[in-house]
Amino acid sequence: MANYTENELKAMNEIPHPSLPVGEKIYGDTKVFPDYKANEGEKFLALVHGIAHESSLSYIAILQAIRAQRKGFETAIYFYGTGAMNAIATRGFPTIGNAAFAGQMSHNDSLATFIKEGGKVYVCRFGLGLHGHREEDLIEGTIPCHPLDLQDCLIEYSRAGAFILSTFQI
């Protein structure tokens, strides 16, 4: 046990930490907007330019795509630029598939769920090459794409009236 000064103990005990027990509710449950479902034929595209574990951006985009798919949207994720690193199957430490820290495999696990539930995952080959990854390192079921496919994918989904979630991390 640490040796605390009188002022440290005073500061620690002024307000109980934590002030509520585990499991105590601190946020409300009221959903403000209706729980919309997809209309027949509606599409959703998550466009991701963000690095796994550098921010929550890419992971949240994957979770949003899973949610849209479960609402009935025909859903796809397109990883381009640095985003291509999100679709690497060879992640892990000290061996592939082992998590060196909690959540290290969250991208892989969520993408596997997304693909298993019928989602499509496109990965830019140029983005892979920028970071020294090979196509053979991709998660099973992902679709490698030519760099020029990105714009045409956006045109296709736009013409179909898709909801396009575009994320970008610098």
C-alpha positions as CSV (number, residue, x, y, z in Angstrom):
1,M,0.0,0.0,0.0
2,A,1.2,3.5,-0.8
3,N,2.3,5.8,1.9
4,Y,-0.1,8.8,1.5
5,T,0.4,12.3,3.0
6,E,-2.2,13.8,5.2
7,N,-3.3,16.1,2.3
8,E,-3.5,13.2,-0.2
9,L,-5.7,11.3,2.2
10,K,-7.9,14.4,2.8
11,A,-8.2,14.9,-1.0
12,M,-9.1,11.3,-1.6
13,N,-11.7,11.2,1.1
14,E,-13.5,14.5,0.5
15,I,-15.8,12.8,-2.0
16,P,-16.2,9.0,-2.1
17,H,-14.7,7.4,-5.2
18,P,-16.6,6.0,-6.9
19,S,-19.7,7.5,-5.4
20,L,-22.1,4.9,-6.8
21,P,-21.7,1.1,-6.7
22,V,-21.0,-1.0,-9.9
23,G,-24.2,-1.5,-11.9
24,E,-25.8,1.7,-10.7
25,K,-27.5,3.5,-13.6
26,I,-26.0,6.9,-14.4
27,Y,-27.6,7.6,-17.8
28,G,-31.2,7.5,-19.0
29,D,-32.5,5.0,-21.6
30,T,-34.9,7.3,-23.5
31,K,-34.3,7.1,-27.3
32,V,-35.2,10.4,-28.9
33,F,-35.5,9.3,-32.5
34,P,-37.6,6.4,-33.9
35,D,-35.7,3.1,-34.5
36,Y,-35.7,3.3,-38.2
37,K,-35.5,0.2,-40.4
38,A,-34.4,0.1,-44.0
39,N,-37.0,0.4,-46.7
40,E,-36.9,-2.2,-49.5
41,G,-33.6,-1.9,-51.5
42,E,-31.9,0.8,-49.4
43,K,-28.2,0.7,-49.1
44,F,-25.6,1.9,-46.6
45,L,-21.9,2.4,-47.3
46,A,-19.3,3.1,-44.6
47,L,-16.2,4.8,-46.2
48,V,-13.2,4.5,-43.8
49,H,-9.8,6.2,-43.9
50,G,-8.6,5.6,-40.4
51,I,-6.1,3.4,-38.7
52,A,-7.1,0.5,-36.3
53,H,-6.4,1.5,-32.7
54,E,-5.2,5.0,-33.5
55,S,-8.7,6.4,-32.7
56,S,-12.1,4.9,-32.3
57,L,-13.1,6.2,-35.8
58,S,-12.6,3.0,-37.8
59,Y,-14.1,0.8,-35.1
60,I,-17.2,2.9,-34.7
61,A,-17.7,2.9,-38.5
62,I,-17.6,-0.9,-38.4
63,L,-20.1,-1.0,-35.6
64,Q,-22.4,1.5,-37.4
65,A,-22.2,-0.7,-40.5
66,I,-23.2,-3.8,-38.5
67,R,-26.1,-1.8,-37.0
68,A,-27.3,-0.6,-40.4
69,Q,-27.1,-4.2,-41.8
70,R,-29.2,-5.4,-38.9
71,K,-31.8,-2.7,-39.7
72,G,-32.1,-4.2,-43.2
73,F,-29.8,-2.1,-45.3
74,E,-27.7,-3.7,-48.0
75,T,-24.4,-2.7,-46.3
76,A,-20.8,-2.4,-47.3
77,I,-17.6,-1.0,-45.8
78,Y,-14.8,0.4,-48.0
79,F,-11.4,0.8,-46.4
80,Y,-9.1,3.0,-48.4
81,G,-5.7,4.7,-47.7
82,T,-4.6,4.0,-44.1
83,G,-8.0,2.4,-43.6
84,A,-6.8,-0.7,-45.4
85,M,-4.9,-1.7,-42.3
86,N,-8.3,-2.4,-40.5
87,A,-8.8,-5.5,-42.6
88,I,-5.5,-7.3,-41.8
89,A,-5.9,-10.9,-40.6
90,T,-2.4,-11.1,-39.4
91,R,-3.0,-8.9,-36.4
92,G,-2.0,-10.1,-32.9
93,F,1.0,-10.5,-30.6
94,P,3.0,-12.6,-29.9
95,T,1.2,-14.7,-32.4
96,I,-1.5,-14.1,-35.0
97,G,-5.0,-13.9,-33.4
98,N,-3.7,-13.4,-29.8
99,A,-4.5,-10.0,-28.2
100,A,-1.6,-8.2,-26.6
101,F,-4.1,-5.8,-25.0
102,A,-7.8,-5.8,-24.4
103,G,-9.6,-4.9,-27.7
104,Q,-6.7,-5.6,-30.0
105,M,-8.8,-8.1,-32.0
106,S,-12.0,-6.0,-31.9
107,H,-11.7,-4.9,-35.5
108,N,-11.1,-8.4,-36.8
109,D,-13.8,-9.9,-34.7
110,S,-16.4,-7.3,-35.7
111,L,-15.4,-7.5,-39.4
112,A,-15.8,-11.3,-39.2
113,T,-19.3,-10.8,-37.7
114,F,-20.2,-8.2,-40.4
115,I,-19.1,-10.5,-43.2
116,K,-20.8,-13.6,-41.7
117,E,-24.0,-11.6,-41.5
118,G,-23.9,-10.7,-45.2
119,G,-21.9,-7.5,-45.4
120,K,-19.3,-6.7,-48.0
121,V,-15.9,-5.3,-47.1
122,Y,-13.8,-3.6,-49.9
123,V,-10.1,-3.0,-49.3
124,C,-8.0,-0.7,-51.4
125,R,-4.9,-2.4,-52.7
126,F,-3.0,0.9,-52.8
127,G,-3.7,1.4,-49.1
128,L,-2.4,-2.1,-48.4
129,G,0.8,-1.4,-50.3
130,L,1.4,2.0,-48.7
131,H,1.8,0.2,-45.4
132,G,3.6,-3.0,-46.5
133,H,0.6,-5.3,-46.3
134,R,-0.1,-8.0,-48.8
135,E,-3.5,-9.2,-50.2
136,E,-2.8,-12.6,-48.6
137,D,-2.8,-10.8,-45.2
138,L,-6.5,-9.8,-45.6
139,I,-9.3,-11.1,-43.5
140,E,-11.1,-13.9,-45.3
141,G,-14.1,-12.7,-47.2
142,T,-12.8,-9.1,-47.9
143,I,-12.7,-7.9,-51.5
144,P,-9.4,-6.3,-52.7
145,C,-10.0,-3.3,-55.0
146,H,-8.1,-1.3,-57.5
147,P,-7.4,2.3,-56.3
148,L,-9.6,3.6,-59.1
149,D,-12.6,1.6,-57.7
150,L,-13.0,4.0,-54.8
151,Q,-14.6,6.8,-56.9
152,D,-16.7,4.4,-58.9
153,C,-17.9,2.7,-55.7
154,L,-19.0,6.2,-54.4
155,I,-20.8,6.9,-57.7
156,E,-22.6,3.5,-57.6
157,Y,-23.8,3.9,-54.0
158,S,-24.7,7.5,-54.6
159,R,-26.8,6.7,-57.7
160,A,-28.5,4.0,-55.6
161,G,-29.5,6.7,-53.1
162,A,-27.4,5.0,-50.3
163,F,-26.7,6.5,-47.0
164,I,-22.9,7.1,-47.1
165,L,-21.0,7.4,-43.8
166,S,-17.6,8.9,-44.6
167,T,-14.9,8.9,-42.0
168,F,-11.4,10.3,-42.3
169,Q,-8.6,10.4,-39.8
170,I,-5.4,12.4,-40.3
